[in-house]
Amino acid sequence: MASTTSNATPVSSTVCVFLNKNLHYNSMFWKENPLNHIFPVLMLQVILSVVVFRVIHVILRPLKQPKLVCHLLAGVILGPSVLGRNKTYMENMFPAKEEVVIATMSQLACNLYTFIVCIKMDTIMLTKAAKHTWKLGVCCLAFPIVLIVSVDIAKQRFFPGLNPGNPFPVQFSVVSSLSYFIVVTRALDELNLLSSELGRISSSITMLNEMVSAAFVIIGIATVQKEAKSAFLAILSLCSFIVFALFVARPVLYWVIKQTPKGKPVKESYVVAILLSTFVMGVTTDAIGASFGGAFMVMGFITPDGPPLGTTIIRKSELILYEFFLPLFFVRIGYFTDLSAIKNWGECATFATIVIVGYIGRLIACLLFASSMNLRKSTAVLLSLVLSLQGIVELIQSIQWKHLQLIDDQTYATSVVSIIVVNAIITPIIEILYKPAVENFDMLRLGTRSLRTTSNVGELRIITCIQDEDNVPSIISLLEALNPQEISPVCAYVIHLVAVASQSVPTLAPYKNHLREFVRPSVSDNIIRAFLNYSEHSKGPVQIQPFQMISPYKYMHQPITRLSQRIHAPLIIVPFFKSEEAHNIDGTLRIFNTNIQATAKCTVGLLVDRGLRSSIITTFSYNMVVIFIGGGDDREALALASRASCQPNVSITVFRINLRGTYTLEDQIEKEADNTLFRDFEAMNVNNGRVECVEWMADDVEDVMKALRSLKSGYDLVVVGKHHASPELQALESWVQYLELGVIGDAIATLDFSGGKMSVLVLEHHHHHDDNNRKFDNCSYFSFT
């Protein structure tokens, strides 16, 4: 017999089920209906939820609709509002005996989703960022809650079925006023804006909101207790649980990391133990009056993100959770959503009023603090839109209100529809209007920077990105080859790239952990200490600024390009991806290579590292060859050789290839610039026995390749530009394997060329990109503190 509210949708049911008979379907030969059994129905729900969602997503994605809207529409279609109007379908798709199964699976999916998202958070970095945005965060919470409570008091008569003392208006006001980290970061990740200025500020604001939400949870636990003593014990138990998680569970997680060999994933037994511990903590919080979700959130916060632990847990859990289990949650949402129950349009108007009033409150707060945070007015408006996004947290709260019978079918359906409408309107607006590439005109006025326009007198600032310890000797040798002197010191911003799973909030911050004493130093410690050791023993002045970039590869380029603009660096050196990474499920370093070339407003060098011979500074010697065909990128290569030519331990061969052909006026201008720079380089090194200039005449591309094959294999480094002022070579760009290396760079980087023993540095300057087609350019101002 079903227990119901004032509507026809069951909230809970008491059903007699023979488990041994109803769990499994025997076979088609028994002439049974498989939908009379629990497991076949569950599998059908999973299949339909995934298929319907995918179809809707394909249809609505051109309209820039987010996945959340597609999931909710799929749930509504599978529920009583559309397909459920067929009685036979409803009886077979949602039988009473199936309720406990789908409820359990959807609740488990939500809790695991919370756990995974919280693992991806760098709470320390976001907390530091929140120190600078806390005033805005407080106002973005206070203004909406005051306005929404006022509307609730004035409009409460439009919520039918609410008895005196019903806590729904108060709870609804609080939930509508808060901006939740899980909701906002998921939406920003889908929009590829997590590392933008908008994403960084909104993430830090929602962190503050999460702290306020935790305080409301504690207050709620205390208020539901019948006695003051029980309330005190409940709060004490919850605080004790948090203390246990921070000072007992977290050190254990770090112990697990220490037991894991470098470069290896965490043992499966440790991962299983951590997941089981999370479930145990969920039982504990449920026993003291809180919810299971609180334990999963706390455990996610204290679990270190990134490799090896956080990445391993996410890889083992994320796919099946997001693609199969989480859609069941939206099926359950749709099961309780009956659009035909919406009859009181005054209540719909109230919901719309509350949403608009909440947005107005956030808009006022964002505009008030826009100038103090160096935000443009348009960015402040879009920030208020981002903070108004709703998602899985509001859905969970709505279904809880329904189960507690605080609201009826109409109010519940209206709340679900309002979430769909809000996200369907806000998300396309943000995607269309937010242009990170032009959000800070101060940065754009700086223009582009290059090695040619950088004076040889004064500090040379270089950003070097390190993927692993194998890159260190090559980068150190290259820095030493650039001839650091008292009049031209080198300042290297060394960034260790730590790839983490998608949706993690990108963080680029100064690295200071190497100053501590560890029994087993991390990979970052070893990399930074190697560069600091080089700085101490270099014959010339070299300053090292260590950083760590923790982010998915697809977001790494944005903070790094912002840093290059801030420090006016003319050169960024990044490692070229390894071949075995080509199909990595988390995105490859190649994505980073492509994005950094497309966005950096300076020269970018891709280093194909074959292991340079000279890595010990005390016995340093270096043999470099520059391939000079012509064009802006080749002139950057020659400018790098010009700096290195003053280093007494560096031998340089400039191999100029003159390609005959018919050139346009623009090509002829490029040719004149090439001739001028090459002759100046020859004149500067006329008495330098370590520099040799060789010219080769070529009639076609085949002659160019013959010239390249004539090179000896004894060079430590081949430097070449990505693009060349040659129509013949440009026509071959569509045929190369790795377009980011260019035609010549791709040919030299192959293992067939000189046995694959020479490292290759491919330089590309920013001016080759079409600003109108810069789809990856999400650079915005980033302030380091």
N, C-alpha and C positions, 0 to 999 in steps of 0.2 A: 504493500500500500504506500502511496507516495504522499509526502507532506509538502504542501505548497503554500506560497504566499497568495496574494490576491490575483495572481495571474495563473496561466495554465502551464507554465514551464516548471517542472519539478526542481526544487532546490536540493532535496535529499530524498532517498527512497529506502524502504525496507523490503528486500527481495530475498526470497528463498531460492537458492541455487544449489544443485548437485554438482559440486566442482569436478568430480571424476567424469561426469557426463557432459558438462558444458564447456570445459576448457578446450578440448581438442575435437577436430573434425575427423571422423574415422576414414571415410573415403567415399567417392562418388558411387561406388557399387552398393552402398547401404541405402542409397536413394534418400539421403538426408540433405537438408539445406545447410550449407556451411555457415550461413549467417545466423544460425541458431547457436553458434558456439563463440566463445569469447575471443580466442586468438585470431580466427579469420576476420572477425569484425575489426579488431585492433589493426591488423595489417591493412585492411581496406581503408580505414580511416587515415593511416599513414600515407598510403599510395594516393588517395584522392586529394589529401591536403597538399602534398608535394606537387602533383600534376596540375591541379587547379591554380595553385600559386604561380607555378612557372608560366602557365598560359597567360594569366593576368599580367605578370611582370613583363612578358614580351610585348603585350598589347599597350601597357601604360608607360613603359620606359621611355618611348619617344616624347611623352608628355612630362618627363622628368619626375615621375612619381616614385617615392621611396619604397623600399621593400616592405616596410611596416604596413603601409596602406594596402599593398598587394596581399600580404598575409591576412589582414583583417577582412578584406573583401572576399578572400577565399573562404575564411571561416563563416562569414555571413551567408555566402552562397550555399555552403554545405549545411547550414543550420535551418531553422524553421522559417526563415524569412523568404527563401527561394525554393530550394529543392525539398525542404522539409514540409512544404505545403502538400506534398504527396504523403498520405498517411502510411502507405506500405514502406516507402523509403525511410521515413522517420522511425518506424518500428524496427526496421532491420539495421539501420545505421546507428541509432542511439537507443538500444534496448536498455531497460532499467538495470540489468545485471552488468552492463558495460560501464556504468557511471563511475564506480569505484576505480576501475582500471584506468580510464582516461584521466580521471581526476588525479590519481597518483602519478601517472606518467607526466602529465603537464606540470604538476607541482615540482616534481623532480627536475624536469627540464628547466624551469624558471630558476630554481635554486642553483643548478649547475651553471646556467648562463650567468647568473650574478657572480658566482665563484670565478669563472673564466675571465669576465670583464674586469673584475677587481684585481686579478693577478696581473693584467696588462697595465695597471696603473703604476706609475712611479710616484708613490705617495709623498716621498721626501721632496722631490722636485716640485710637485704641484703645491705642496704646503708652503714651500719657499716662495713660489709665484703668488700664492694667495696673500702673502704679507703685503704685496703691492696692490692687490685688488680687493682687499677686504672691505674697504669703505663702499666701493661699488657693489660688492656682493651683498652687504647688509642692506643697502638701499633697494637693490633688486629683489630682496625678500620682503622688506618692511613695506614699501609702497604698495605692491600688489596685495599683500595680506590685509592691509587697512582698507583698501578700496573694495576688495572682494567681500570681506566681512560686512562692510556697509551695504553692499548690494544684497547679500544673503539675508540680512535683517529686513531690508525693504521688500524683498521679493519672495520671502519664505512661503507665502500663501500659494505660490505657483508650484510648489513641490507637493503633490497630492499624497495622502497616505502617511504623512509624517505626524507621529504622535508627539505630545508635549514631552520635552526631555530627550527627544531623539538626537543623538550626537552627530548625525550625518551632516548638517549644515556646517558645523565647526570643523569636522574632519575634512569635508570637501573643500572648505576655504583654505585649510593648511596645505592639502595636496595640490590644489590649483595654484598656490602661490610659490611652491618650491620648484626649482629646476634641478633635475636629477642627473647626476654624472653618467649613469649607465645609459640613459636616454640620449643625452646630448652627444656623448662621444660616439655612440653607435651611428647617429645621424651624420656627424661630421666625418666619420671614417668613410661612409658611403659617398659623401661629397668630395672626398680627398682634400679636406680642409683641416685635418687635425693639427698639422704643424704650421698653419698660417697664423697670423696675428689674431684673427677672429677665433680660431680654434684654441689657441693658447689661453686667451683671456677667459673665454666661456668655460673651459675646462677647470681653471682655477676658481672661478666663481661657483661652479657646481660642487667643487670640493667643499667649499664653505657651507653650501646648502646641505650637503650630506651630513656634516657635523651637526647642523641644526636639526636635521631629520632624526639623527641618532638621539639627540636630547629629547625630542618629542616622543620617541619610542620608549625611553626610560620613564618619562612622565606618564605615558599611556599605561605602562606595566604597573606603575604605582596606583593609578586611579581605578583600575579594575579590581584591585584587591578589596576585600570586604572590611579588613581591619587595618589599623595603622601599623601594627606589628608585622602583619603579612606584607604590607607595602614596603616596609623597611627591609625585611628579609629578601624580598624580590629584587629590590634595587641593589642590595649588598651582593646578592648572588650574581647579578648581571655584571656588576663592576669587577667582582672576583674573576668572572669568566674572561673579561677583557684583559685583566692583569695576567692571568694564566697564559692567554694567547700571546701576549707581548713578551713576557719574560721567561716562558718555558717552551711554548710551541715554536716561536720564532727562532731561538737559538738552536733548537733541534733541526729545523729546516736548513740553517746555515751549516750545521754539522754534516748533513746529507751532502751539501755542495762540496765540502772539503773532502768527503770520502769518494767523490767522483773524479776519475782521472781527467786531465786536461783534454779538451776536444772530444770527450765522450759524453753520450747522453746519460741521464740518471738511470740507475737500475730500475727495472720494472717493479721489483718488490717494494722499492721506496715509494714509487708513484702510487701503487695500490695502497700502501700503508697511509700515505697522506690523504688520499681520497676517503679511506675508511675513517680516519681521524676526523675529517670534516663532517662526515655523517654522524659520528659520535657526538661531536660538538653541537650539531643540529638537534639531536635528541636532548642534549643538556639544556640548550636555550629554550626548547619547547617545554621542558619540565619546569623551568622557573618562570614561565608565563610569557616569554618572548616568542618569536616565530623562528622557524627553521632558517628562513632567509638571512636573519641577522648573523648566524654562525657562519654561513657560507660567505657572507660579505667580509666578516672579520678575518676568516682564514684566507680569503683572496687578498686582502690588504697586507697581511703579514708574510705571504709567500713571495720570495724575491722574484722579480720579473727578469726576463731575459734568460740566456743560457747559463747553466745547463738545466736548472730545475723548472723555472717557469715555462720556458720554451717546450720542454719535454711534455709537461702536463697538458699544455695547450694543443700540441700536435696530436696527442693521443685522444683528446676529447672533443676538439672543436668541430670537426667535420660532421660526425654522426649527430652531435648535439644540435648544430645549427640547421642541418639539412633534413633531419628525420624526426628528432624528438621535439624540438621547439615548435614546429608546425602543429603538433597535437595541442599545444596550449591555445593556439588561435582557433583550432576546431572547437575547443571547449568554450572559448569566448563566443564564437558564432552560435553554438548550441543554445546559449542563454540569451541570445540577441534576437528578439522578435520585433521586426520593424512595424508590424501591424498593430503592436501595442501602443505606438506613439499616436495619441489622440488629442492630448492637451498641448496645443501649440504655444500656449503661454509658457509652459515649462521649457520648450525649445528656445523661446526668446530669452528666458532667464539664463540658460546655458550659454547662449551666444553673448549675452551681456557680460557674464562672468569672464568668458574668454577674452573679450575685447577690453574689459576693465583691467584684467591681469596684464595684458600686453601694454596698455597705456601706462600702468604703474612701472613696468620694466623700462618702457621707452623714456619716461621722465627721468628715471634714475640714470640710464645710460647717457642721455643728453646732458645731464647736470655734470657728470664726471668725464665727459668726452675731452674737454680741453686739458684737464689735469693729467690725463693718461695719454695725451698726444694722439687722440683718435679723431679721425675725420667724422663729420656729422653723419655721413652716409654709412660708415662702418658702425657707428653707435646705433643707428636704426636697425641695421642687420643683426647686430649683437642682441638687441632686444627680441628680434624674431627668433634667433637661435635659442635663447633662453625660454622662449614660449613653446618650444616643441614638446610634444607629449608622446608617451610610449608605453613600454611594458610595465613600468612601475604603476602608472595610473590604471592600467588594465587590471593588474593584480589587486589593486585597492578596490576597484569597482566590483570585481567578482566576490571579494570578501564582504563588501557591504551587502551584496545580494544574498550571500549565504547567511549573514547575520540578520537578514530580513529588515535591514534599515531602509532599503529602497525596494520599489516594485519593478515590474518588467519595463514599464514605460521609462522610468528614471534611468534604469540600467541601459536600455537600448539607446536612449538619448545621449548618455555619457559616451558610449562606444562610437556613435555617429559623430559626436563632437570631436573625438580624437582623430577619426578618419579625416574629417573636414579640415581641422587645424593643420595636420601634417600635409594633406594634399595641397593646401594653399601656400603654406610657408616654405616648404622644401623647394619647389620650383622657383619661387621668388629669390631665395638665397643663391641657388645655382645659377640663375640668370644674371642677377645684379652684382654679386660679389666678384670683384676682379682684383685678386691679390697682387697681380703684377703692377698695378698702377695705384695701389692704395696709399703709397707714401711718395709724394713728389720730391721730398728732400733726397731720397736715395736715387731717384731717376735723374736729378740734376747733376749727380756726381759723374754721370757718363760711364763709358767703358774704360778699362785700364788694360795696359799691355806691357810686355817687357821692353818693347821699343820706346815707349813713351815714359818709362821709368828711368830716372837719372841713375848713373853709375856711382854718384856720390850721395850717400845717405843710406838709411836702412832699407833692405830688401825684405819685404814680408811675403812669405809663402805659406800656403795652407797645404799640408800633406795629409792625406787620408790613408790609414793603415787598416787592412783587413785582418791580417794575422802576423805572427812573428816573422814569417818568411819574407815579408815586405821590408823589414827594417834595414838589412844591409844595403839593399839597392837604394833606398831613399837616403840613407846616411851618405853613401858614396856620391849621390847626385848633389846633395847639399854641399859637400866638401868641394865638388867640382865647380861650383858656382863662385869659388874664390872669396870667402868671407875675409874682409880686411877691416882695419880700423876706420877707414873712410867709407866703407860700404859693408857694414855688418849684416848678417843674416838673422832674421827672426822667423823661426819656423813654428807655425801653429799645428801641432801634431794631434790629429783626431783619430782615435781608435773607433772603428765602426763596429758596433755590436748590434747584430740583426736580431730582432725579436718578431713575434707573430703580428699579423695584421690587427689593426684597431688599437694597438698600443699607442699611448700619447707620446710623440717624439720628444726627446730631451737632449739638448746639447749643452753641456756644462763643463766648467773647468774641472780637471781630474786631480784630486789631492790624496787619494788613498795610497799612492805609492810612497808617501811620506811615513806611513805606518810600518811597523815591523810585523810581518806575517811569517809563520812557519812555512806555509805554502802560498807564495804570491800568485795572484791571478795573472791571466794573459795580459790584461791592461797594465798591471804593475811591471811586468817584464818589458813590455814595449816602451813604456815611458821611461823606465830606468835606463834602458839602452840608449835612448836619445839624450837623456841628461848626462850620461857617462860620455857620450860623444861631445856634448857641449863643453864639458870640463877639459877634455883632452884635445880638442880641435886647435890647430895652430892659429886660426883666426877667430874673431868674436862671433859666436853663434848662440843665440838665445832661444830656449825652448819654452813654448806655451802649451802645456798638455791639456787636451780635452777628451771627452768621451761622448760619442753619439750613440744613443740607445733609441732605436727606431726600426720600424719595417723599412726595407730598402726603398720602397716607393715614396717615402717621406723624407729620406735623409738629405736630399739635395736642398730642400728649402731653408732649414736653419744654417747650413753651410754657406749657401750663397748670400744669406743675410750677413753672416760673419765676414765674408770677403768684402762686402760693400762697406761694412762698418770700419774695417781696419785698412781699407784701400789696398788690398792685396792684388798684385798684377797676375799672379799665377796660382792655380790650384792643381795639385798632382794627385791623381786617384789611381788605384790599381785596376787593371783590366781583369774582368771576371775569368775564373778558371773554367775550363771546358766542362768539368763534371758538375758545375753548378747550373748548367743551362736549363734544367727542368726541375729545379728546386721548388717545392710546393709553396714556400713562403715568399717567393719572388727572388730574383737573382740580383747579384751585384751588377749585372748588365743593365737592369732597370735604372740603377743609380747612375751608371756611366752615361746612359742616354739622357737622363733628366738633368744631370749636372752640366752636360754640354749645352743643353737647350736653355738653361736658365742663368748660368753664371755670366755676369757682365765683366768678364776678364778672360784671360787665356786659361784654357783647361788642358792639362797634359794627361793622357791615358798611358800608364806605364805597363807594358806587357813584360812582366818580370821573368827573366830566364835565370836569375841568380848571377849578379855581377861579381866579377872575380875579386875586386878590391873592396874590402869592407873594413880593414883595419887601418885606422888613420895614421898610425906611426910608420907604416910601410905603404902609404897610399900612392898608387899610380893608376892612371885612367886613360883609356883610349876611346875616343868618341868620333863618330862620323855623322855629318849632317847632309841629308839629301835635299838639295835646293833646286827645285824646278821652277818655282815662281808663284806669287800670290801672297796674300796677307799672312796666311798660316806659316808658309815657308820663311817669311821674313821674321816671324816670331822665333822660329827655330834658329835662324842666323843670329838673332839678338841674344838668345841663350848661349850660343857658341861664342859670341863676342865677350860675354862675361867670363866664360870658362877659359878663354884664351890667355888670361892673365894668371891663371893658376899654374905654377911651375911644374906640377906633377901630372898635368893633363896634356895629352896629345890629341890634336883635332885635325880631321880631314873633312874639308868642305867639298862635296861632290856635286858640282853644278851640271845639270842636264838642260841644254838648250834644245827645246823641241820646236822644229820648224813647222810652219803652218800659216793659215790665214787667220788673222786676229781682228776683232772689232776694235773700235776706238777705245772702249773701256779696257779691253785686254792690252792694248798698246800702252795705255797709261800705267797699268799694272806692271808691264814689262820695263818701263822706264824707272819706276820705283825699285824694281828688283835689281836693275843694273846699277843704280846709284848706291844702294845699300851694299851690294856685293863688292863694288869697287872700293867703297869706304872700308869694308872689312879687310880687303887685300892690302890696302895702304896702311892700315893700322898694324898689320902683322907682317909687314914686308921683311922685317929682320927677326921674326920669331921662328926659330927652327922647329918648334913643336907644332906649328900650324902649316898645313899643306892645302892648297886650293887646286882642284882638278876640274877641268871643263870637258864636257862630252856633248857632241852634236848628235841629235837624233831626228830622224825623218818621220817616225811614227811611234806608236805605243810599243810595238815589238822591239824597236831599237832601245826604248827606255828600259824594258825588262832585261835586255841583254846587258845594258850598262849596270843595272842593279846586280845581276848575277856575277859581274866581274869583281864585285866587292870581295875583299878578303874576309875570312871568318874570325879574325883576331880582335874585333872591336868589342868593347864592353857595352857600348850603347849606340844605337842608331836613332837619331833625332830627325823627324820628318813632320811636315805639316799635313793636316787632314785633307784640305782642299788645295787645288792648284789652278793657276791661271792658264788652263789648257782645255779647250773644248773637247779634245779627244779623250783626255783622262776623265773629264766630268761625265762623258757619255757612258763610261764604264761603271759608274757608281751603282747602278742598279744590278750589277752582276757580282758584286763583292759579297763575301760571306758575312763579314762584320762591317756594316756601313759606318759605325762609329769610329772605325780606324781609317777610313778613306781607302782609296784605290791602292796607293803605294804602301801605306801602313799595313793594310790587310795582306798584301803580297809578302812583305818582309816578315810579318809576324807568324807566317805559317811554319810548321815544323820542317817542311821541305827546304826552306831557305837557309843555307849555311848550317844545316843540321839542327836548326832551332836552338842555337846556343847564344844568340845575341839578344839582349833586351832591346825593346823598342819603346821610344817615347813619342807619341803622336800628339801634336799641339794643334789646338783649334782656338781661334779668337772669336769673340762674341759677335762681331759685325757680320758674320756669314748668315745669321738667323733672320728670318722674316718675322718682324715683330707682330704682324697681324695673325700669324699662325703659331703662336707660342703657347700651345696647349698645356705645357708642363710648367710654365712660368708662374709659380705661386710665391714669388719672393715678397716678403714684407719686412718691416723693421723688427729687429729682435734685440732687446736690451739685456745685456749680461750684468748680473749683480753678484 
